[in-house]
Amino acid sequence: MPIVLVPTERLPRWVDNFVARHGAAALSVEHGALRGAAEDGSTFVARLPFGSSYADVPEVAAFVAAAEAPGEWGVLLVRKGGFAVARLEGARMVEHKIGQRHVQGRTKAGGQSQQRFARRRGNQARQAYEAAADHAARILSPGRLVAGGDRPAVEEVLTDPRLQGLVVVEPWLAVPDPRRAVLDQAIVDARSIAVDVTNA
């Protein structure tokens, strides 16, 4: 199964549902994660957000309590069609910027026309990434960053020397072109617990 992102406060119910489906689960702490092994052989591995490692007792309540957002952290979403940047304190968004850019679509024409379109698209994309970097440098503080969208685009933005203090942590967020609703959901997902389930 793919990894599921479970909002922190919902994890106790998620584990209850796992037990209801698969039987009582023995909990353990392995490699900084909470692991559950059910009677039918199914397992789950839950990881804290923000790249944090867990080393406390093998209990759901203690694991949930450890899933606190950092004091300050950021979100950066970039796709060819736009970007979203947000700085957060814990669960509260302090500042954000969303920008849309028109990037020329692909053309079916061949030859010089196609090359001209490709150059134009490249220039438009570069301008969009520069705008994203400018706003990221203004809004974000050095520290942990959850990123998403188009990986090469995010990597391009993060080559800006002003952003060297940012450390990208899991999870990577697959998002459509950033809008306010997309950014809001990305913030929820960034603070969620990543659970990897293996059904027997």
C-alpha positions in Angstrom: 0.0 0.0 0.0 1.2 3.6 -0.5 2.1 5.6 2.5 -0.9 7.4 4.0 -0.7 10.7 5.8 -2.7 10.6 9.0 -3.4 13.9 10.9 -1.8 13.6 14.3 -5.0 13.8 16.3 -6.6 11.0 14.2 -3.8 8.5 14.8 -5.4 6.8 17.9 -8.6 6.1 15.9 -6.5 5.0 12.9 -4.7 2.4 15.1 -8.0 1.3 16.6 -9.3 0.6 13.0 -6.1 -1.2 12.1 -6.6 -3.5 15.2 -10.3 -4.0 14.3 -9.3 -5.2 10.8 -6.2 -7.2 11.6 -6.3 -8.2 15.3 -4.4 -7.0 18.4 -1.1 -5.2 17.4 2.1 -5.5 19.4 3.8 -2.1 19.3 7.6 -1.5 19.3 10.0 1.4 18.5 12.3 0.7 15.6 14.7 3.0 13.7 13.0 6.1 15.1 9.5 5.0 14.2 6.5 3.3 15.9 5.8 -0.1 14.5 2.7 -2.2 14.9 2.6 -5.9 14.2 -1.0 -7.4 14.1 -2.1 -11.0 14.8 -2.7 -11.7 11.1 0.8 -10.7 10.1 -0.1 -7.2 8.9 2.2 -4.4 10.0 2.4 -0.6 10.1 5.3 1.8 10.5 4.4 5.3 11.7 6.9 8.2 11.3 6.8 11.6 13.0 6.6 14.6 10.7 9.5 17.0 10.0 12.1 14.3 9.8 11.9 13.8 13.6 13.0 10.5 15.2 11.0 8.8 17.9 12.8 7.2 20.8 10.2 7.0 23.6 7.9 4.3 24.9 5.9 2.1 22.3 2.5 3.7 23.0 0.3 5.6 20.6 -0.5 8.4 23.0 3.2 9.1 23.7 3.9 9.0 19.9 1.1 11.5 19.2 2.5 13.8 22.0 5.9 13.7 20.2 4.4 14.9 16.9 4.7 18.6 17.6 5.4 21.0 14.8 8.7 22.9 15.2 8.7 26.5 16.6 9.3 27.8 13.1 9.2 26.0 9.8 8.2 26.5 6.2 6.4 25.2 3.2 7.5 25.6 -0.4 5.4 24.4 -3.3 6.6 25.0 -6.9 5.2 23.9 -10.2 5.5 25.5 -13.7 2.1 27.2 -13.2 3.0 28.9 -9.9 4.3 28.7 -6.4 3.3 29.0 -2.7 5.5 29.9 0.2 4.4 29.9 3.9 6.2 30.5 7.2 4.6 28.8 10.2 5.0 28.9 14.0 3.8 25.6 15.2 0.4 25.1 13.6 -0.1 28.9 12.9 0.6 30.4 9.5 2.4 33.7 10.1 3.0 34.8 6.5 2.4 33.4 3.0 2.6 34.3 -0.7 0.9 32.5 -3.6 1.9 33.4 -7.2 0.6 32.2 -10.5 2.6 32.4 -13.7 1.6 31.8 -17.2 4.0 29.3 -18.8 3.5 28.6 -22.5 2.0 25.2 -23.2 3.5 22.7 -25.6 3.1 23.3 -29.3 2.6 20.7 -32.0 4.5 22.8 -34.5 7.9 21.6 -35.6 11.2 23.2 -36.6 12.1 26.8 -35.6 8.7 27.5 -34.3 9.0 24.7 -31.8 12.4 25.8 -30.7 11.1 29.4 -30.3 8.2 28.1 -28.1 10.7 25.9 -26.1 12.9 29.0 -25.4 9.9 31.0 -24.4 8.6 28.3 -22.1 12.1 28.0 -20.6 12.3 31.8 -20.0 8.8 31.9 -18.4 9.6 29.0 -16.1 12.9 30.6 -15.1 11.1 33.9 -14.3 8.6 32.0 -12.2 11.3 30.2 -10.2 13.1 33.5 -9.6 9.9 35.0 -8.3 9.4 32.0 -6.0 13.0 32.3 -4.7 12.5 36.0 -4.0 9.4 35.4 -1.9 11.0 32.4 -0.2 14.0 34.4 0.8 11.8 37.2 2.2 9.3 34.9 4.0 11.1 31.8 5.2 13.5 31.6 8.1 16.4 29.1 8.2 15.3 25.7 9.4 13.0 22.9 8.4 11.1 23.1 5.1 8.5 20.8 3.7 8.4 21.0 -0.1 6.3 19.7 -2.9 5.2 20.0 -6.5 7.6 19.5 -9.3 10.9 18.2 -7.8 13.3 19.8 -10.4 11.4 23.1 -10.1 11.8 23.1 -6.3 15.5 22.1 -6.6 16.0 25.0 -9.0 14.4 27.5 -6.6 16.5 26.1 -3.7 19.8 26.8 -5.6 19.3 30.5 -4.7 22.1 31.2 -2.2 19.7 33.1 0.1 17.9 29.8 0.8 21.0 27.8 2.0 19.8 27.7 5.6 16.7 25.7 4.7 16.7 21.9 5.3 14.1 19.9 3.3 12.4 17.2 5.4 9.9 14.5 4.6 7.2 14.1 3.5 7.5 15.3 -0.2 4.1 16.6 -1.1 2.5 15.8 -4.5 0.4 18.8 -5.3 -1.4 20.4 -8.3 -0.7 24.1 -9.2 -0.6 25.9 -5.9 -3.7 27.8 -4.9 -4.8 28.8 -1.3 -6.7 25.5 -0.8 -3.7 23.5 -2.0 -1.4 25.4 0.4 -3.8 24.8 3.3 -4.0 21.1 2.6 -0.2 20.9 2.2 0.2 22.4 5.7 -2.1 19.8 7.1 -0.2 17.0 5.3 3.2 18.4 6.4 2.1 18.1 10.0 0.6 14.6 9.6 2.1 11.3 10.6 3.3 9.1 7.6 2.1 5.6 8.0 3.4 2.7 5.8 1.0 -0.3 5.9 1.8 -3.8 4.8 -1.2 -6.1 4.7 -0.6 -9.8 5.2 
